[in-house]
Amino acid sequence: MVILKTEKLFKEYNVEGNVTKVLNGIDLEINEGEFVSIMGPSGSGKSTLLYVLSGLEKPTSGSIFFKGEDLTLLNDDKLSKLRRREFGFIFQFYNLIPNLNVEENITLPLEFEGINRKEYNSNIDKILERVGLIEKKQNFPYQLSGGQQQRVAIARALIIDPKIIFADEPTGNLDSKAGEEILKLLYNLSKENNKTVLMVTHDNYAASFSDRIIKIKDGVIE
């Protein structure tokens, strides 16, 4: 089943009258439970495509359908609520709060939604076990390796049980061993938990974990 679809997606930036076209009529479909990598040279538009698909940026024109609903027609409040409840985000930089422990970092999305953390206690432990951090529950970010910090970021993305996980260079700051562990984790989430994973990467080895590779160049799909 198609979970995410675009039609004639364009994105351009206008800085003091200088127009830069980044996305030039993107048409694509992503299926539920699919692990898709977006690849392309620097400046090709791959990260912009991820941000536009996830609602972090608005397209200049075109449509983005999530479960049949056109995201471009939603106002800012509705789009923000949808992102918080349906989308999980993993970035190259872990974006953990240094003075919060692992459990507190993971439950931040619940705080934003006004959800009592106690209601999710059993889920928190299950997710920590899923990412291999149950014994690090009370640790702070400075006490963790880079790979462990990225696992916390993945757990934080999972706490709301998102339909899609958007990952922007999730292994970019990791050594090869930690990076492979993160990629295996994302792959297993896709296959065992039916999570749709959309990952931007420049690494061919990272992309080899995905079901399909979308190559983008000069704002168009090759």
Sine and cosine of phi, psi and omega as CSV:
sin_phi,cos_phi,sin_psi,cos_psi,sin_omega,cos_omega
0.00,0.00,0.72,-0.69,0.02,-1.00
-0.96,0.28,0.83,-0.56,0.01,-1.00
-0.97,-0.24,-0.46,0.89,-0.03,-1.00
-0.65,-0.76,0.74,-0.68,-0.08,-1.00
-0.55,-0.83,0.61,-0.79,0.09,-1.00
-0.83,-0.55,0.46,-0.89,0.07,-1.00
-0.71,-0.70,0.88,-0.48,0.08,-1.00
0.75,0.66,0.83,0.56,-0.08,-1.00
-1.00,0.08,0.85,-0.53,0.03,-1.00
-0.85,-0.53,0.59,-0.81,0.11,-0.99
-0.59,-0.80,0.81,-0.59,0.06,-1.00
-0.67,-0.74,0.42,-0.91,0.04,-1.00
-0.90,-0.44,0.70,-0.71,0.01,-1.00
-0.90,-0.44,0.96,-0.29,0.00,-1.00
-0.91,-0.42,0.95,-0.30,0.01,-1.00
0.79,0.62,0.69,0.73,0.06,-1.00
1.00,0.07,-0.12,0.99,0.05,-1.00
-1.00,-0.07,0.91,-0.41,-0.08,-1.00
-1.00,-0.10,0.80,-0.60,0.07,-1.00
-0.90,-0.44,0.88,-0.48,0.04,-1.00
-1.00,0.03,0.83,-0.55,-0.08,-1.00
-0.95,-0.30,-0.70,0.72,0.07,-1.00
-0.89,-0.46,0.75,-0.67,-0.14,-0.99
-0.82,-0.57,0.95,0.30,0.10,-1.00
0.99,0.17,0.79,0.61,-0.05,-1.00
-0.98,0.20,0.80,-0.60,0.15,-0.99
-0.86,-0.51,0.85,-0.53,0.03,-1.00
-0.44,-0.90,0.30,-0.95,0.07,-1.00
-0.71,-0.71,0.70,-0.72,0.05,-1.00
-0.87,-0.50,0.77,-0.64,-0.02,-1.00
-1.00,0.00,0.46,-0.89,0.05,-1.00
-0.88,0.48,0.72,-0.69,0.01,-1.00
0.98,0.18,0.07,1.00,-0.03,-1.00
-1.00,0.05,0.60,-0.80,0.10,-1.00
-0.96,-0.27,0.94,-0.35,-0.10,-0.99
-0.87,-0.49,0.73,-0.68,0.10,-0.99
-0.97,-0.25,0.65,-0.76,0.11,-0.99
-0.94,-0.33,0.85,-0.52,-0.05,-1.00
-0.82,-0.57,0.39,-0.92,0.05,-1.00
0.21,-0.98,0.31,-0.95,0.02,-1.00
-0.92,0.39,0.24,-0.97,0.04,-1.00
-0.84,0.55,0.75,-0.67,-0.01,-1.00
1.00,0.09,0.11,0.99,-0.05,-1.00
-0.97,0.23,-0.35,0.94,-0.02,-1.00
0.96,-0.29,0.12,0.99,-0.10,-1.00
-0.92,0.39,-0.69,0.72,0.02,-1.00
-0.94,0.34,-0.62,0.78,0.06,-1.00
-0.87,0.50,-0.66,0.75,0.03,-1.00
-0.86,0.50,-0.69,0.73,0.02,-1.00
-0.88,0.47,-0.69,0.72,-0.03,-1.00
-0.92,0.38,-0.59,0.81,0.02,-1.00
-0.95,0.33,-0.68,0.73,0.02,-1.00
-0.87,0.49,-0.57,0.82,-0.07,-1.00
-1.00,0.01,0.00,1.00,0.03,-1.00
0.99,0.14,0.11,0.99,0.06,-1.00
-0.96,0.27,-0.44,0.90,0.13,-0.99
-0.75,-0.66,0.45,-0.89,0.01,-1.00
-0.99,-0.13,0.65,-0.76,0.05,-1.00
-0.95,0.31,0.36,-0.93,0.10,-0.99
-0.95,0.31,-0.63,0.78,0.09,-1.00
-0.35,-0.94,0.21,-0.98,-0.03,-1.00
0.97,-0.26,0.00,-1.00,-0.07,-1.00
-0.79,-0.61,0.54,-0.84,0.09,-1.00
-0.78,-0.62,0.89,-0.45,-0.03,-1.00
-0.96,-0.28,0.85,-0.53,0.12,-0.99
-0.92,-0.40,0.90,-0.43,-0.08,-1.00
0.78,0.62,0.62,0.78,0.08,-1.00
1.00,0.03,-0.15,0.99,-0.03,-1.00
-0.99,-0.16,0.76,-0.66,-0.03,-1.00
-0.98,0.20,0.94,-0.35,-0.04,-1.00
-0.92,0.40,-0.43,0.90,-0.03,-1.00
-0.94,0.34,-0.22,0.97,0.00,-1.00
-1.00,-0.09,-0.09,1.00,-0.03,-1.00
-0.99,0.12,0.58,-0.81,0.11,-0.99
-0.97,0.23,0.13,-0.99,-0.12,-0.99
-0.87,0.49,-0.64,0.77,-0.02,-1.00
-0.90,0.43,-0.72,0.69,-0.01,-1.00
-0.92,0.39,-0.61,0.79,0.01,-1.00
-0.93,0.38,-0.65,0.76,0.03,-1.00
-0.90,0.44,-0.67,0.74,0.02,-1.00
-0.90,0.43,-0.65,0.76,0.01,-1.00
-0.90,0.44,-0.68,0.73,0.02,-1.00
-0.87,0.49,-0.68,0.74,-0.05,-1.00
-0.93,0.38,-0.52,0.85,-0.13,-0.99
-0.98,-0.18,-0.39,0.92,-0.12,-0.99
-0.89,-0.45,-0.35,0.94,-0.10,-0.99
-0.90,-0.44,0.67,-0.75,0.14,-0.99
-0.93,-0.38,0.58,-0.81,-0.09,-1.00
-0.82,-0.57,0.72,-0.70,0.09,-1.00
-0.74,-0.67,0.80,-0.60,-0.05,-1.00
-0.89,-0.45,0.19,-0.98,0.02,-1.00
-0.88,0.48,-0.65,0.76,0.07,-1.00
-0.99,-0.11,0.75,-0.66,-0.26,-0.96
-0.92,0.40,-0.45,0.89,0.05,-1.00
0.84,0.54,0.65,0.76,0.08,-1.00
-1.00,0.04,0.49,-0.87,0.04,-1.00
-1.00,0.09,0.89,-0.45,-0.17,-0.99
-0.89,0.46,-0.50,0.87,-0.04,-1.00
-1.00,-0.07,0.20,0.98,0.11,-0.99
-0.93,-0.37,0.61,-0.80,0.03,-1.00
-0.98,0.20,0.00,-1.00,-0.08,-1.00
-0.84,0.55,-0.77,0.64,-0.03,-1.00
-0.87,0.49,-0.67,0.74,-0.02,-1.00
-0.92,0.38,-0.62,0.79,0.06,-1.00
-0.90,0.43,-0.66,0.75,-0.03,-1.00
-0.90,0.43,-0.59,0.81,-0.10,-0.99
-1.00,0.01,0.10,1.00,0.04,-1.00
-0.81,0.59,-0.69,0.72,0.03,-1.00
-0.85,0.52,-0.51,0.86,0.04,-1.00
-0.93,0.37,-0.62,0.79,0.03,-1.00
-0.88,0.47,-0.67,0.74,0.00,-1.00
-0.89,0.45,-0.52,0.86,-0.01,-1.00
-1.00,0.01,-0.03,1.00,-0.01,-1.00
0.94,0.33,0.46,0.89,-0.02,-1.00
-1.00,-0.07,0.71,-0.70,0.04,-1.00
-0.92,0.39,0.84,-0.55,-0.05,-1.00
-0.85,0.52,-0.54,0.84,-0.04,-1.00
-0.87,0.50,-0.49,0.87,0.00,-1.00
-0.92,0.39,-0.33,0.94,-0.08,-1.00
-0.93,-0.36,0.18,0.98,-0.08,-1.00
-0.82,0.58,-0.70,0.71,-0.01,-1.00
-0.93,0.38,-0.61,0.79,0.03,-1.00
-0.91,0.41,-0.62,0.79,-0.01,-1.00
-0.86,0.51,-0.74,0.68,0.00,-1.00
-0.91,0.42,-0.63,0.78,0.03,-1.00
-0.89,0.46,-0.68,0.74,-0.01,-1.00
-0.93,0.36,-0.65,0.76,0.04,-1.00
-0.88,0.47,-0.63,0.77,0.07,-1.00
-0.91,0.41,-0.63,0.78,-0.03,-1.00
-0.88,0.47,-0.61,0.79,-0.03,-1.00
-0.99,-0.14,0.10,1.00,0.09,-1.00
0.96,0.27,0.57,0.82,-0.06,-1.00
-0.79,-0.61,0.32,0.95,-0.09,-1.00
-0.86,0.50,-0.53,0.85,-0.01,-1.00
-0.99,0.15,-0.14,0.99,-0.03,-1.00
-0.96,-0.26,0.27,0.96,-0.13,-0.99
-0.80,0.59,-0.63,0.78,-0.07,-1.00
-0.98,-0.18,0.08,1.00,0.01,-1.00
-0.98,0.22,0.39,-0.92,0.06,-1.00
-0.98,-0.19,0.36,-0.93,-0.07,-1.00
-0.78,0.62,-0.62,0.78,-0.05,-1.00
-0.92,0.39,-0.26,0.97,0.01,-1.00
-1.00,-0.04,0.07,1.00,-0.07,-1.00
-0.90,-0.44,0.45,-0.89,0.13,-0.99
-0.97,0.26,0.17,-0.98,0.03,-1.00
-0.86,0.51,-0.68,0.73,0.00,-1.00
-0.90,0.44,-0.62,0.78,0.03,-1.00
-0.93,0.38,-0.63,0.78,0.04,-1.00
-0.89,0.45,-0.62,0.79,0.03,-1.00
-0.93,0.37,-0.53,0.85,0.07,-1.00
-0.91,0.42,-0.60,0.80,0.08,-1.00
-0.89,0.46,-0.67,0.74,0.02,-1.00
-0.88,0.47,-0.62,0.78,0.04,-1.00
-0.92,0.40,-0.69,0.72,0.03,-1.00
-0.87,0.49,-0.64,0.76,0.04,-1.00
-0.88,0.47,-0.63,0.78,0.03,-1.00
-0.93,0.38,-0.47,0.88,-0.08,-1.00
-1.00,0.07,-0.30,0.95,-0.17,-0.99
-0.87,0.50,-0.50,0.87,-0.02,-1.00
-1.00,-0.03,0.07,1.00,-0.02,-1.00
0.83,0.56,0.87,0.49,-0.08,-1.00
-0.94,0.33,0.38,-0.93,0.09,-1.00
-0.99,0.17,-0.57,0.82,-0.03,-1.00
-0.76,-0.64,0.66,-0.76,0.15,-0.99
-0.95,-0.32,0.86,-0.51,0.06,-1.00
-0.99,-0.17,0.86,-0.52,-0.07,-1.00
-0.83,-0.56,0.86,-0.50,-0.01,-1.00
-0.96,-0.29,0.97,-0.25,-0.02,-1.00
0.75,0.66,0.83,0.56,-0.11,-0.99
-0.91,0.41,-0.29,0.96,0.01,-1.00
-0.95,-0.32,0.15,0.99,-0.11,-0.99
-0.88,0.47,-0.47,0.88,-0.03,-1.00
-0.96,-0.28,0.25,0.97,-0.11,-0.99
-0.92,-0.40,0.44,-0.90,0.13,-0.99
-0.96,0.29,0.15,-0.99,-0.15,-0.99
-0.89,0.46,-0.62,0.78,-0.03,-1.00
-0.93,0.38,-0.74,0.67,0.01,-1.00
-0.91,0.42,-0.62,0.78,0.02,-1.00
-0.88,0.47,-0.67,0.74,0.01,-1.00
-0.90,0.43,-0.61,0.79,0.03,-1.00
-0.89,0.45,-0.65,0.76,0.02,-1.00
-0.91,0.41,-0.66,0.75,0.00,-1.00
-0.90,0.43,-0.65,0.76,0.06,-1.00
-0.90,0.44,-0.61,0.79,0.02,-1.00
-0.90,0.44,-0.71,0.70,0.03,-1.00
-0.89,0.45,-0.66,0.75,0.03,-1.00
-0.88,0.48,-0.71,0.70,-0.01,-1.00
-0.92,0.40,-0.58,0.82,0.07,-1.00
-0.88,0.48,-0.63,0.78,0.02,-1.00
-0.92,0.38,-0.73,0.69,-0.12,-0.99
-0.99,0.14,-0.61,0.79,-0.09,-1.00
-1.00,-0.05,-0.46,0.89,-0.05,-1.00
-0.91,-0.42,0.11,0.99,0.04,-1.00
0.83,0.55,0.58,0.82,0.07,-1.00
-1.00,0.06,0.71,-0.70,0.13,-0.99
-0.99,0.16,0.80,-0.60,-0.01,-1.00
-0.87,-0.49,0.81,-0.59,0.04,-1.00
-0.87,-0.50,0.93,-0.37,-0.16,-0.99
-0.85,-0.52,0.78,-0.62,0.17,-0.99
-1.00,0.00,0.76,-0.65,0.04,-1.00
-0.45,-0.89,0.44,-0.90,0.12,-0.99
-0.96,-0.27,-0.02,1.00,-0.15,-0.99
-0.99,-0.15,0.88,-0.47,-0.01,-1.00
-0.88,0.48,-0.59,0.81,0.00,-1.00
-0.92,0.40,-0.67,0.74,0.04,-1.00
-0.87,0.49,-0.68,0.73,-0.02,-1.00
-0.91,0.42,-0.40,0.92,-0.04,-1.00
-0.92,0.39,-0.26,0.96,0.03,-1.00
-0.99,0.17,-0.24,0.97,-0.09,-1.00
-1.00,0.05,0.31,-0.95,0.06,-1.00
-0.97,0.23,-0.50,0.87,-0.11,-0.99
-0.46,-0.89,0.57,-0.82,0.02,-1.00
-0.91,-0.42,0.80,-0.60,0.12,-0.99
-0.97,-0.23,0.89,-0.46,0.01,-1.00
-0.99,-0.17,0.78,-0.62,-0.05,-1.00
-0.85,-0.53,0.65,-0.76,0.01,-1.00
-0.54,-0.84,0.76,-0.65,-0.02,-1.00
0.80,0.61,0.59,0.81,0.10,-0.99
0.99,0.17,0.15,0.99,0.03,-1.00
-0.76,-0.65,0.44,-0.90,0.04,-1.00
-0.99,0.16,0.79,-0.62,-0.01,-1.00
-0.97,0.25,0.00,0.00,0.00,0.00
